[in-house]
């Protein structure tokens, strides 16, 4: 991922260093404070007229002590089917997970990729479930879909609404 992607904290503060450096320093700080971490990465999108807004989040969970997240938003005017949009969401999450996975491995931090795709076949997003699951697991990442995919379904969802 290139340096042009702008990450921010939930409070709006911009991350002024590469996200890899920010994540590394956060992990070191949290581990020194005695916190056990888990990271969940997810993306959600919302169609707004002729635009689609995507929000990708990196959610840090301090086991038993709350959590915090980093956010990236992007807007595109490309027209997409719902299946295509679901797979673009997954692709964005995988890009971030792949960029950061060496750091998580180095510091022994569990990581999951969350997909905002419904496991119930009555929902349109379910059309992308098999491809998304194969894509994420094929990259070697742990996979969660709705209702367990809170990083995409709740955290990123709040950003694009």
Order of alpha helices (4+ residues) and beta strands (2+ residues): beta-alpha-beta-beta-beta-alpha-beta-alpha-beta-alpha
